[in-house]
């Protein structure tokens, strides 16, 4: 056998969830790992005084199965136990797991991982029943920590929540096998609250073996099929230091510059995008990978996570390539981005002798191209990855670089044989010549966080629970994440608004009600280039804010023909797509506005005026009426969709009589609509609206501010 089934590492099918019943009929949960056909390794305290033990594998997956178990061996002092399944499933044999010991004779950092079912991953089903989701904890062991107690100190990503102050959020993780590579080196046993939510304690396998008497040791070795403690293979980590580029003290890349995002240990999801970035960076022909997306979507965090994984000596995803010898972090928001900054930071990677040579070259009167050539020659065939964060600050609206020296650097980057590789984040992509596009890849972030990750982020943002956010139910937090479309920066700003208002003391729900009108939130979410739009482009953007659905160019032209007959729709669309305020689907030949930008733009529209909200809503309703099929052609719900949409937009325009007439045009009841009071503003309006954004340079023209009533 090969792979996990041959004992070659953690196999998800062998991760065990323990449901233990005690003498008082109380139930507790723990974790474990199936080490042979019929044996499960766990912590002794999980099964102490157990009257019934049930072991479940592949929970809520197609291959789920449960078996009763008995305690075959236990050492309460060492906090380790082995359970025997009384009715293991038939089928292919399970190869025995492999064990190892952690070296404690020198300073070292060792990468480890474990998988179990902690309390902080508790979930609630629609029927109200609770369950524990599986959690994979990746971390490190400091080899010299906890020597007095004979345990392993594991540093992991902190628990995402603390649902019960009386119980550790890691309760239930006890018994999870701790892996270093393909071998088990320990068992999770404790979480000491004073050490914080990012530390776990595990018993060492060699410590468990070394403290047993001869009969006890023989009995355990017979079960495990392994050797004595002094014969276990040793796992050793590299020292956590770095030497000059090309002569590292370990397999970790040398790093220049601080990470461009904070709190990477709390990073959420985005594995698909991270793997795509890693796969393309590993391609020798690719010189630049650009991560694009709207403001606040998480581009910097994704790029910083990629750099962190490379620093740890791991290619993101499943890519296989030479590990970078050096990493450089640059951002317009911290260190700044310039040719001089890139040159000096790369020179610093190369060690004192090369750095001195390159600094002398920089001080000469040689041309910029010659200086860059000297830098690339010094780097040679060693791989250096440079993260250039927030490049949109140095780009014009057409995607061209404003700085001539940076343009020369990029030209050299695509021409030279051996060059660094760029990882770029930008709200708009760098505009490249057609012949260079094959050397560059774009990875676009369009969606916010998945619901589960977004809810976890909200709880983390109220870590101590003082704002009342962490105590809200999953359903309440889910509604909040949906309202802001899972955009990470929006979630941060929502909780920030709750925390910062010390006078009104709003709840999260109250902040959500009018977040598109709050300057403290809008200023952090509104796209940077909105204030540079022409009036024509802004008018087209507002039509998309009203539509809130992908449409072809012809639809925008029809709608604008009734609002502004002289407006060049094609030119406005081109500009909006170029600055990435609109996305374009070539397959469907449609254009769309990100829902977060639609929320902000709609709140900024004046109520009255030729291009005000009421006029645009009416015109959009007329467009839907124009494309609606005749009643005789209705066959499916899609056939009446245009009439439903017409009704919806007439209500939003305040045309209630016309909306009522259209409502009677079909039998099926339309979607829920809030009853309106005659003379009141349209649904969703609370009277006068501030322009979006709220700064003066983005204000609407005088005389176009909305009025509170018809």
C-alpha positions as semicolon CSV with decimal commas, in nm:
position;residue;x (nm);y (nm);z (nm)
1;X;0,000;0,000;0,000
2;X;0,103;0,360;-0,052
3;X;0,001;0,704;0,069
4;X;-0,186;0,749;0,395
5;X;-0,318;0,397;0,384
6;X;0,039;0,273;0,416
7;X;0,090;0,470;0,734
8;X;0,254;0,755;0,545
9;X;0,084;1,044;0,722
10;X;-0,243;1,177;0,854
11;X;-0,537;1,012;0,675
12;X;-0,869;1,199;0,718
13;X;-1,058;0,870;0,705
14;X;-0,883;0,759;1,026
15;X;-0,955;1,073;1,233
16;X;-1,180;0,968;1,521
17;X;-1,450;1,161;1,707
18;X;-1,506;1,013;2,055
19;X;-1,843;1,032;2,233
20;X;-1,785;0,920;2,592
21;X;-2,047;0,852;2,860
22;X;-1,939;0,873;3,223
23;X;-2,080;0,721;3,543
24;X;-2,304;1,024;3,599
25;X;-2,459;0,969;3,251
26;X;-2,295;1,291;3,131
27;X;-2,147;1,295;2,782
28;X;-1,814;1,441;2,678
29;X;-1,629;1,451;2,350
30;X;-1,273;1,396;2,248
31;X;-1,058;1,318;1,947
32;X;-0,837;1,030;1,843
33;X;-0,668;0,853;1,554
34;X;-0,704;0,499;1,422
35;X;-0,348;0,360;1,439
36;X;-0,428;0,001;1,331
37;X;-0,728;-0,198;1,208
38;X;-0,883;-0,207;1,554
39;X;-0,691;0,042;1,772
40;X;-0,745;0,415;1,831
41;X;-0,491;0,641;2,003
42;X;-0,630;0,913;2,232
43;X;-0,567;1,094;2,564
44;X;-0,628;0,904;2,888
45;X;-0,837;1,177;3,051
46;X;-1,088;1,160;2,763
47;X;-1,188;0,804;2,856
48;X;-1,124;0,799;3,230
49;X;-1,415;0,635;3,420
50;X;-1,599;0,581;3,091
51;X;-1,903;0,353;3,099
52;X;-1,955;0,370;2,724
53;X;-1,730;0,484;2,439
54;X;-1,847;0,537;2,081
55;X;-1,595;0,616;1,808
56;X;-1,715;0,784;1,491
57;X;-1,522;0,817;1,166
58;X;-1,586;1,039;0,859
59;X;-1,865;1,224;1,040
60;X;-2,148;1,345;0,813
61;X;-1,966;1,216;0,505
62;X;-2,073;0,934;0,271
63;X;-1,842;0,684;0,442
64;X;-1,946;0,763;0,800
65;X;-1,940;0,472;1,046
66;X;-1,947;0,433;1,425
67;X;-1,819;0,153;1,646
68;X;-1,822;0,086;2,021
69;X;-1,481;0,068;2,189
70;X;-1,318;-0,041;2,512
71;X;-1,002;0,084;2,681
72;X;-0,722;-0,157;2,586
73;X;-0,442;0,035;2,757
74;X;-0,424;0,357;2,958
75;X;-0,162;0,559;3,145
76;X;-0,331;0,844;3,336
77;X;0,009;0,981;3,446
78;X;0,130;1,014;3,089
79;X;-0,223;1,102;2,968
80;X;-0,229;0,854;2,680
81;X;-0,466;0,566;2,604
82;X;-0,536;0,310;2,337
83;X;-0,893;0,201;2,258
84;X;-0,993;-0,123;2,094
85;X;-1,283;-0,115;1,847
86;X;-1,513;-0,404;1,929
87;X;-1,657;-0,420;1,578
88;X;-1,419;-0,263;1,322
89;X;-1,551;-0,253;0,964
90;X;-1,456;-0,514;0,715
91;X;-1,252;-0,424;0,414
92;X;-0,897;-0,325;0,325
93;X;-0,642;-0,354;0,605
94;X;-0,519;-0,038;0,775
95;X;-0,142;-0,015;0,797
96;X;-0,004;0,067;1,142
97;X;0,073;0,433;1,202
98;X;0,439;0,533;1,236
99;X;0,583;0,702;1,545
100;X;0,884;0,924;1,615
101;X;1,040;1,131;1,892
102;X;1,109;1,505;1,894
103;X;1,472;1,598;1,942
104;X;1,527;1,802;2,258
105;X;1,906;1,839;2,242
106;X;1,915;2,176;2,064
107;X;1,708;2,479;1,969
108;X;1,473;2,395;1,684
109;X;1,136;2,482;1,536
110;X;0,943;2,183;1,403
111;X;0,630;2,200;1,189
112;X;0,345;1,984;1,321
113;X;-0,024;1,928;1,256
114;X;-0,321;1,767;1,429
115;X;-0,691;1,721;1,353
116;X;-0,978;1,699;1,601
117;X;-1,312;1,836;1,716
118;X;-1,271;2,140;1,947
119;X;-1,559;2,320;2,117
120;X;-1,500;2,644;1,928
121;X;-1,593;2,461;1,605
122;X;-1,939;2,379;1,739
123;X;-2,218;2,434;1,488
124;X;-2,599;2,429;1,499
125;X;-2,804;2,245;1,240
126;X;-3,131;2,388;1,103
127;X;-3,317;2,148;1,334
128;X;-3,139;2,295;1,637
129;X;-2,906;2,000;1,701
130;X;-2,542;2,079;1,770
131;X;-2,235;1,914;1,620
132;X;-1,860;1,966;1,607
133;X;-1,687;2,047;1,280
134;X;-1,344;1,896;1,216
135;X;-1,052;2,134;1,264
136;X;-0,703;2,091;1,119
137;X;-0,453;2,269;1,344
138;X;-0,124;2,345;1,170
139;X;0,149;2,484;1,389
140;X;0,500;2,454;1,525
141;X;0,673;2,296;1,822
142;X;0,957;2,474;1,999
143;X;1,182;2,179;2,084
144;X;1,317;2,320;2,413
145;X;0,983;2,434;2,556
146;X;0,814;2,234;2,836
147;X;1,115;2,009;2,901
148;X;1,039;1,993;3,275
149;X;0,696;1,843;3,216
150;X;0,800;1,624;2,925
151;X;0,538;1,775;2,693
152;X;0,525;1,957;2,361
153;X;0,427;2,324;2,338
154;X;0,238;2,366;2,010
155;X;0,182;2,712;1,864
156;X;-0,126;2,714;1,643
157;X;-0,372;2,961;1,494
158;X;-0,575;3,089;1,793
159;X;-0,922;2,949;1,851
160;X;-1,180;3,137;1,647
161;X;-1,418;3,192;1,941
162;X;-1,459;3,126;2,314
163;X;-1,819;3,000;2,336
164;X;-1,809;2,909;2,707
165;X;-1,584;3,101;2,954
166;X;-1,608;2,806;3,194
167;X;-1,458;2,566;2,939
168;X;-1,158;2,589;2,711
169;X;-1,249;2,661;2,348
170;X;-1,014;2,373;2,265
171;X;-1,217;2,123;2,473
172;X;-1,272;1,817;2,255
173;X;-0,936;1,848;2,078
174;X;-0,779;1,629;2,347
175;X;-0,663;1,296;2,211
176;X;-0,581;1,424;1,861
177;X;-0,259;1,274;1,726
178;X;0,021;1,527;1,671
179;X;0,211;1,468;1,348
180;X;0,555;1,579;1,233
181;X;0,569;1,486;0,868
182;X;0,454;1,125;0,831
183;X;0,495;1,019;1,195
184;X;0,303;1,069;1,519
185;X;0,513;1,248;1,783
186;X;0,251;1,322;2,049
187;X;-0,110;1,341;2,163
188;X;-0,295;1,668;2,239
189;X;-0,363;1,671;2,614
190;X;-0,421;2,021;2,754
191;X;-0,493;2,385;2,688
192;X;-0,370;2,624;2,956
193;X;-0,582;2,941;2,935
194;X;-0,307;3,173;3,069
195;X;-0,098;3,079;2,764
196;X;-0,363;3,225;2,533
197;X;-0,587;3,069;2,264
198;X;-0,294;2,988;2,035
199;X;-0,106;2,735;2,252
200;X;-0,178;2,365;2,305
201;X;0,009;2,111;2,516
202;X;0,070;1,757;2,396
203;X;0,232;1,456;2,559
204;X;0,546;1,328;2,387
205;X;0,531;0,972;2,258
206;X;0,884;0,904;2,383
207;X;0,791;1,037;2,727
208;X;0,491;0,803;2,744
209;X;0,712;0,506;2,657
210;X;1,007;0,595;2,880
211;X;0,807;0,623;3,203
212;X;0,650;0,275;3,185
213;X;0,763;-0,034;3,370
214;X;0,885;-0,328;3,166
215;X;0,551;-0,517;3,173
216;X;0,356;-0,200;3,090
217;X;0,596;-0,112;2,809
218;X;0,579;-0,462;2,663
219;X;0,199;-0,451;2,665
220;X;0,189;-0,115;2,490
221;X;0,455;-0,201;2,234
222;X;0,263;-0,515;2,153
223;X;-0,042;-0,304;2,078
224;X;0,137;-0,034;1,881
225;X;0,370;-0,265;1,694
226;X;0,654;-0,019;1,754
227;X;0,991;-0,016;1,929
228;X;1,116;0,125;2,257
229;X;1,153;0,499;2,306
230;X;1,530;0,509;2,250
231;X;1,487;0,331;1,914
232;X;1,225;0,570;1,773
233;X;1,346;0,780;1,476
234;X;1,416;1,140;1,573
235;X;1,250;1,445;1,420
236;X;1,483;1,743;1,410
237;X;1,397;2,095;1,302
238;X;1,620;2,356;1,146
239;X;1,737;2,646;1,360
240;X;1,520;2,954;1,319
241;X;1,785;3,176;1,165
242;X;1,883;3,289;0,819
243;X;2,215;3,354;0,653
244;X;2,299;3,549;0,335
245;X;2,109;3,463;0,022
246;X;2,233;3,139;-0,128
247;X;2,379;3,022;0,206
248;X;2,075;2,991;0,434
249;X;2,110;2,852;0,785
250;X;1,790;2,656;0,726
251;X;1,535;2,587;0,455
252;X;1,350;2,911;0,534
253;X;1,372;3,194;0,284
254;X;1,534;3,518;0,392
255;X;1,273;3,793;0,421
256;X;1,306;4,168;0,373
257;X;1,018;4,392;0,482
258;X;0,720;4,339;0,707
259;X;0,412;4,140;0,596
260;X;0,164;4,362;0,411
261;X;-0,132;4,233;0,617
262;X;-0,187;4,194;0,990
263;X;-0,295;3,888;1,182
264;X;-0,211;3,618;0,928
265;X;-0,268;3,355;1,195
266;X;-0,639;3,444;1,171
267;X;-0,646;3,425;0,791
268;X;-0,965;3,276;0,647
269;X;-1,016;3,040;0,356
270;X;-0,916;3,150;0,001
271;X;-0,733;2,818;-0,057
272;X;-0,840;2,806;-0,424
273;X;-0,688;3,146;-0,494
274;X;-0,374;3,075;-0,290
275;X;-0,319;2,751;-0,480
276;X;-0,365;2,931;-0,813
277;X;-0,108;3,193;-0,713
278;X;0,139;2,930;-0,596
279;X;0,092;2,721;-0,910
280;X;0,163;3,017;-1,138
281;X;0,456;3,150;-0,935
282;X;0,615;2,806;-0,968
283;X;0,599;2,827;-1,349
284;X;0,943;2,933;-1,485
285;X;0,784;3,120;-1,777
286;X;0,563;3,336;-1,552
287;X;0,729;3,658;-1,444
288;X;0,435;3,827;-1,271
289;X;0,117;3,717;-1,094
290;X;-0,136;3,993;-1,023
291;X;-0,414;3,958;-0,765
292;X;-0,700;4,194;-0,851
293;X;-1,032;4,277;-0,688
294;X;-1,243;4,554;-0,538
295;X;-1,130;4,747;-0,235
296;X;-1,155;4,552;0,091
297;X;-1,198;4,209;-0,071
298;X;-0,877;4,073;0,086
299;X;-0,609;4,094;-0,186
300;X;-0,329;4,195;0,050
301;X;-0,416;3,921;0,299
302;X;-0,412;3,654;0,026
303;X;-0,076;3,772;-0,107
304;X;0,072;3,797;0,243
305;X;-0,046;3,442;0,317
306;X;0,131;3,317;0,004
307;X;0,452;3,487;0,116
308;X;0,415;3,338;0,465
309;X;0,383;2,986;0,327
310;X;0,687;3,037;0,103
311;X;0,880;3,164;0,405
312;X;0,791;2,842;0,589
313;X;0,937;2,642;0,303
314;X;0,607;2,535;0,147
315;X;0,478;2,607;-0,202
316;X;0,112;2,707;-0,176
317;X;-0,117;2,438;-0,306
318;X;0,033;2,135;-0,477
319;X;0,304;2,312;-0,676
320;X;0,650;2,158;-0,679
321;X;0,937;2,396;-0,742
322;X;1,260;2,530;-0,605
323;X;1,190;2,723;-0,286
324;X;1,266;3,097;-0,297
325;X;1,605;3,199;-0,163
326;X;1,464;3,538;-0,071
327;X;1,135;3,724;-0,027
328;X;1,079;4,101;-0,043
329;X;0,763;4,271;0,089
330;X;0,683;4,615;-0,054
331;X;0,366;4,822;-0,025
332;X;0,267;5,174;-0,116
333;X;0,103;5,195;0,229
334;X;0,421;5,111;0,427
335;X;0,767;5,106;0,267
336;X;0,661;5,266;-0,061
337;X;0,716;5,127;-0,410
338;X;0,998;5,262;-0,626
339;X;1,289;5,126;-0,828
340;X;1,528;5,246;-0,558
341;X;1,334;5,054;-0,288
342;X;1,328;4,736;-0,499
343;X;1,699;4,764;-0,585
344;X;1,819;4,827;-0,228
345;X;1,601;4,556;-0,072
346;X;1,712;4,295;-0,325
347;X;2,075;4,398;-0,276
348;X;2,033;4,353;0,100
349;X;1,922;3,992;0,039
350;X;2,252;3,903;-0,127
351;X;2,486;3,948;0,168
352;X;2,733;4,220;0,264
353;X;2,981;4,177;-0,023
354;X;2,724;4,180;-0,303
355;X;2,527;4,457;-0,134
356;X;2,835;4,681;-0,121
357;X;2,904;4,619;-0,490
358;X;2,548;4,697;-0,595
359;X;2,533;5,014;-0,384
360;X;2,849;5,134;-0,559
361;X;2,685;5,059;-0,895
362;X;2,377;5,259;-0,792
363;X;2,592;5,560;-0,703
364;X;2,750;5,574;-1,052
365;X;2,617;5,761;-1,355
366;X;2,536;5,439;-1,540
367;X;2,194;5,410;-1,701
368;X;1,893;5,272;-1,519
369;X;1,890;4,966;-1,744
370;X;2,254;4,891;-1,669
371;X;2,194;4,916;-1,294
372;X;1,900;4,677;-1,317
373;X;2,110;4,442;-1,528
374;X;2,377;4,435;-1,257
375;X;2,111;4,350;-0,997
376;X;1,971;4,064;-1,205
377;X;2,323;3,932;-1,269
378;X;2,397;3,932;-0,896
379;X;2,074;3,742;-0,824
380;X;2,156;3,491;-1,098
381;X;1,940;3,180;-1,114
382;X;1,834;3,203;-0,750
383;X;1,461;3,254;-0,705
384;X;1,354;3,581;-0,544
385;X;0,984;3,670;-0,505
386;X;0,893;4,038;-0,467
387;X;0,548;4,128;-0,336
388;X;0,431;4,466;-0,468
389;X;0,115;4,553;-0,273
390;X;-0,143;4,816;-0,371
391;X;0,020;4,890;-0,705
392;X;-0,295;5,079;-0,812
393;X;-0,151;5,378;-0,622
394;X;0,121;5,398;-0,888
395;X;-0,104;5,331;-1,189
396;X;-0,300;5,563;-1,413
397;X;-0,664;5,481;-1,486
398;X;-0,559;5,309;-1,808
399;X;-0,338;5,067;-1,611
400;X;-0,006;5,221;-1,717
401;X;0,266;5,286;-1,459
402;X;0,317;5,654;-1,378
403;X;0,685;5,618;-1,277
404;X;0,934;5,590;-1,565
405;X;1,195;5,400;-1,361
406;X;0,936;5,139;-1,263
407;X;0,841;5,106;-1,630
408;X;1,205;5,035;-1,715
409;X;1,227;4,779;-1,436
410;X;0,920;4,597;-1,567
411;X;1,057;4,604;-1,922
412;X;1,382;4,447;-1,799
413;X;1,186;4,195;-1,596
414;X;1,020;4,057;-1,909
415;X;1,337;4,066;-2,120
416;X;1,612;3,921;-1,898
417;X;1,674;3,546;-1,875
418;X;1,702;3,531;-1,495
419;X;1,483;3,775;-1,304
420;X;1,288;3,796;-0,979
421;X;0,920;3,704;-0,989
422;X;0,661;3,964;-0,898
423;X;0,349;3,904;-0,693
424;X;0,133;4,214;-0,737
425;X;-0,193;4,325;-0,575
426;X;-0,399;4,597;-0,740
427;X;-0,756;4,715;-0,772
428;X;-0,690;4,749;-1,145
429;X;-0,453;4,525;-1,344
430;X;-0,127;4,646;-1,489
431;X;-0,170;4,715;-1,860
432;X;0,075;4,505;-2,060
433;X;0,166;4,491;-2,426
434;X;0,001;4,198;-2,608
435;X;0,332;4,014;-2,650
436;X;0,392;4,019;-2,273
437;X;0,058;3,878;-2,161
438;X;0,184;3,519;-2,189
439;X;0,439;3,593;-1,915
440;X;0,181;3,732;-1,670
441;X;-0,119;3,580;-1,493
442;X;-0,414;3,751;-1,324
443;X;-0,595;3,593;-1,027
444;X;-0,917;3,783;-0,959
445;X;-1,093;3,797;-0,621
446;X;-1,461;3,865;-0,683
447;X;-1,645;3,704;-0,391
448;X;-1,635;3,777;-0,020
449;X;-1,567;3,514;0,244
450;X;-1,788;3,203;0,258
451;X;-2,062;3,233;0,524
452;X;-1,892;3,009;0,781
453;X;-1,560;3,193;0,753
454;X;-1,730;3,534;0,761
455;X;-1,921;3,445;1,079
456;X;-1,598;3,322;1,241
457;X;-1,426;3,650;1,148
458;X;-1,704;3,852;1,312
459;X;-1,664;3,656;1,634
460;X;-1,287;3,704;1,629
461;X;-1,330;4,080;1,586
462;X;-1,508;4,081;1,924
463;X;-1,257;3,852;2,090
464;X;-1,340;3,953;2,449
465;X;-1,715;3,971;2,387
466;X;-1,740;4,328;2,519
467;X;-1,926;4,454;2,209
468;X;-2,192;4,186;2,219
469;X;-2,107;4,067;1,868
470;X;-1,949;3,735;1,967
471;X;-2,257;3,644;2,173
472;X;-2,495;3,674;1,876
473;X;-2,627;3,354;1,723
474;X;-2,484;3,213;1,401
475;X;-2,809;3,310;1,226
476;X;-2,781;3,674;1,335
477;X;-2,417;3,695;1,232
478;X;-2,495;3,524;0,903
479;X;-2,753;3,793;0,823
480;X;-2,487;4,057;0,891
481;X;-2,234;3,892;0,661
482;X;-2,490;3,859;0,382
483;X;-2,578;4,228;0,415
484;X;-2,217;4,325;0,338
485;X;-2,161;4,037;0,094
486;X;-1,888;3,876;0,304
487;X;-1,635;4,150;0,219
488;X;-1,364;4,115;0,489
489;X;-1,291;4,488;0,521
490;X;-1,664;4,562;0,554
491;X;-1,693;4,316;0,843
492;X;-1,396;4,481;1,015
493;X;-1,544;4,829;0,967
494;X;-1,886;4,721;1,099
495;X;-1,739;4,599;1,426
496;X;-1,512;4,903;1,437
497;X;-1,817;5,131;1,412
498;X;-1,979;4,947;1,703
499;X;-1,663;4,985;1,911
500;X;-1,586;5,348;1,827
501;X;-1,926;5,507;1,892
502;X;-1,908;5,573;2,266
503;X;-2,214;5,799;2,271
504;X;-2,494;5,615;2,090
505;X;-2,350;5,269;2,181
506;X;-2,507;5,105;1,876
507;X;-2,556;4,733;1,829
508;X;-2,429;4,553;1,522
509;X;-2,785;4,543;1,386
510;X;-2,822;4,920;1,424
511;X;-2,496;4,987;1,242
512;X;-2,604;4,758;0,959
513;X;-2,930;4,949;0,907
514;X;-2,754;5,257;0,767
515;X;-2,392;5,151;0,706
516;X;-2,396;5,294;0,350
517;X;-2,450;5,642;0,501
518;X;-2,179;5,622;0,767
519;X;-1,866;5,813;0,673
520;X;-1,643;5,592;0,889
521;X;-1,748;5,284;0,692
522;X;-1,800;5,425;0,342
523;X;-1,457;5,591;0,335
524;X;-1,298;5,251;0,393
525;X;-1,498;5,070;0,125
526;X;-1,561;5,312;-0,161
527;X;-1,345;5,247;-0,464
528;X;-1,052;5,488;-0,492
529;X;-1,125;5,590;-0,850
530;X;-1,490;5,683;-0,808
531;X;-1,410;6,051;-0,758
532;X;-1,214;6,057;-1,086
533;X;-1,505;5,936;-1,299
534;X;-1,655;6,162;-1,561
535;X;-2,022;6,256;-1,515
536;X;-2,106;6,018;-1,802
537;X;-1,931;5,722;-1,640
538;X;-2,087;5,801;-1,303
539;X;-2,435;5,811;-1,460
540;X;-2,384;5,467;-1,616
541;X;-2,249;5,333;-1,286
542;X;-2,567;5,450;-1,112
543;X;-2,781;5,265;-1,368
544;X;-2,595;4,945;-1,273
545;X;-2,652;5,028;-0,905
546;X;-3,026;5,033;-0,973
547;X;-3,024;4,720;-1,193
548;X;-2,812;4,501;-0,959
549;X;-2,785;4,229;-1,221
550;X;-2,556;4,155;-1,517
551;X;-2,692;4,306;-1,841
552;X;-2,565;4,347;-2,199
553;X;-2,454;4,679;-2,342
554;X;-2,777;4,710;-2,540
555;X;-2,978;4,724;-2,216
556;X;-2,772;5,016;-2,085
557;X;-2,802;5,196;-2,417
558;X;-3,183;5,154;-2,412
559;X;-3,209;5,283;-2,054
560;X;-2,972;5,578;-2,106
561;X;-3,157;5,678;-2,424
562;X;-3,448;5,786;-2,205
563;X;-3,225;5,968;-1,955
564;X;-2,946;6,134;-2,155
565;X;-2,959;6,104;-2,532
566;X;-2,609;6,251;-2,583
567;X;-2,423;6,016;-2,348
568;X;-2,166;5,784;-2,515
569;X;-2,251;5,456;-2,343
570;X;-1,972;5,255;-2,509
571;X;-1,703;5,499;-2,392
572;X;-1,844;5,510;-2,038
573;X;-1,859;5,130;-2,017
574;X;-1,502;5,100;-2,143
575;X;-1,376;5,337;-1,875
576;X;-1,566;5,162;-1,596
577;X;-1,434;4,822;-1,702
578;X;-1,081;4,954;-1,739
579;X;-1,072;5,083;-1,380
580;X;-1,247;4,764;-1,263
581;X;-1,555;4,934;-1,125
582;X;-1,747;4,705;-1,360
583;X;-1,670;4,342;-1,441
584;X;-1,721;4,207;-1,792
585;X;-1,814;3,853;-1,893
586;X;-1,694;3,776;-2,244
587;X;-1,879;3,445;-2,244
588;X;-2,217;3,609;-2,175
589;X;-2,132;3,953;-2,318
590;X;-2,265;4,119;-2,004
591;X;-2,144;4,375;-1,753
592;X;-2,203;4,385;-1,377
593;X;-2,132;4,595;-1,069
594;X;-2,008;4,431;-0,750
595;X;-2,299;4,421;-0,501
596;X;-2,100;4,611;-0,237
597;X;-2,032;4,892;-0,484
598;X;-2,398;4,883;-0,587
599;X;-2,500;4,940;-0,223
600;X;-2,266;5,236;-0,186
601;X;-2,347;5,392;-0,522
602;X;-2,724;5,360;-0,472
603;X;-2,702;5,534;-0,136
604;X;-2,513;5,820;-0,304
605;X;-2,773;5,888;-0,574
606;X;-2,994;6,194;-0,531
607;X;-3,367;6,120;-0,511
608;X;-3,480;6,375;-0,770
609;X;-3,329;6,501;-1,095
610;X;-3,293;6,374;-1,453
611;X;-3,039;6,114;-1,337
612;X;-3,174;6,083;-0,983
613;X;-3,284;5,760;-0,823
614;X;-3,653;5,803;-0,906
615;X;-3,589;5,874;-1,275
616;X;-3,348;5,582;-1,315
617;X;-3,580;5,342;-1,129
618;X;-3,868;5,441;-1,362
619;X;-3,657;5,400;-1,674
620;X;-3,529;5,058;-1,562
621;X;-3,891;4,955;-1,496
622;X;-3,979;5,062;-1,851
623;X;-3,692;4,855;-1,988
624;X;-3,817;4,544;-1,812
625;X;-4,165;4,614;-1,949
626;X;-4,019;4,638;-2,300
627;X;-3,855;4,295;-2,284
628;X;-4,146;4,115;-2,114
629;X;-4,304;3,846;-2,336
630;X;-4,680;3,868;-2,399
631;X;-4,906;3,684;-2,155
632;X;-4,992;3,425;-2,422
633;X;-4,623;3,320;-2,432
634;X;-4,585;3,254;-2,058
635;X;-4,470;2,899;-1,992
636;X;-4,217;2,912;-1,705
637;X;-4,145;3,141;-1,406
638;X;-3,866;3,298;-1,612
639;X;-4,125;3,430;-1,856
640;X;-4,283;3,652;-1,588
641;X;-3,954;3,761;-1,436
642;X;-3,938;4,090;-1,635
643;X;-4,285;4,185;-1,507
644;X;-4,184;4,103;-1,151
645;X;-3,875;4,321;-1,191
646;X;-4,083;4,602;-1,343
647;X;-4,310;4,588;-1,037
648;X;-4,010;4,594;-0,803
649;X;-3,853;4,902;-0,966
650;X;-4,184;5,093;-0,985
651;X;-4,226;5,042;-0,611
652;X;-3,873;5,171;-0,549
653;X;-3,956;5,473;-0,766
654;X;-4,263;5,547;-0,558
655;X;-4,503;5,472;-0,849
656;X;-4,734;5,262;-0,637
657;X;-5,044;5,279;-0,860
658;X;-4,849;5,165;-1,165
659;X;-4,685;4,892;-0,957
660;X;-5,025;4,770;-0,835
661;X;-5,150;4,745;-1,192
662;X;-4,851;4,538;-1,295
663;X;-4,888;4,318;-0,990
664;X;-5,229;4,209;-1,107
665;X;-5,076;4,104;-1,440
666;X;-4,966;3,768;-1,308
667;X;-5,120;3,522;-1,068
668;X;-4,822;3,412;-0,865
669;X;-4,749;3,638;-0,575
670;X;-4,429;3,835;-0,627
671;X;-4,145;3,852;-0,378
672;X;-4,207;4,031;-0,049
673;X;-4,243;4,405;-0,074
674;X;-4,275;4,639;0,218
675;X;-4,605;4,832;0,204
676;X;-4,541;5,197;0,144
677;X;-4,714;5,502;0,282
678;X;-4,844;5,744;0,018
679;X;-4,617;6,044;-0,008
680;X;-4,324;5,866;0,155
681;X;-3,983;5,810;-0,006
682;X;-3,930;5,476;-0,185
683;X;-3,849;5,158;-0,003
684;X;-3,500;5,163;0,144
685;X;-3,500;5,544;0,168
686;X;-3,492;5,722;0,500
687;X;-3,511;6,070;0,359
688;X;-3,217;6,278;0,239
689;X;-2,913;6,074;0,135
690;X;-2,554;6,174;0,161
691;X;-2,350;6,148;-0,159
692;X;-2,110;5,860;-0,197
693;X;-1,839;5,901;-0,085
694;X;-1,900;6,163;0,177
695;X;-1,589;6,372;0,120
696;X;-1,625;6,705;-0,058
697;X;-1,447;6,599;-0,374
698;X;-1,711;6,328;-0,426
699;X;-2,015;6,546;-0,345
700;X;-2,308;6,559;-0,584
701;X;-2,363;6,889;-0,771
702;X;-2,559;7,165;-0,593
703;X;-2,933;7,138;-0,642
704;X;-2,926;6,761;-0,696
705;X;-2,952;6,654;-0,332
706;X;-3,244;6,423;-0,259
707;X;-3,568;6,542;-0,106
708;X;-3,743;6,357;0,173
709;X;-4,078;6,320;-0,001
710;X;-4,254;6,316;-0,338
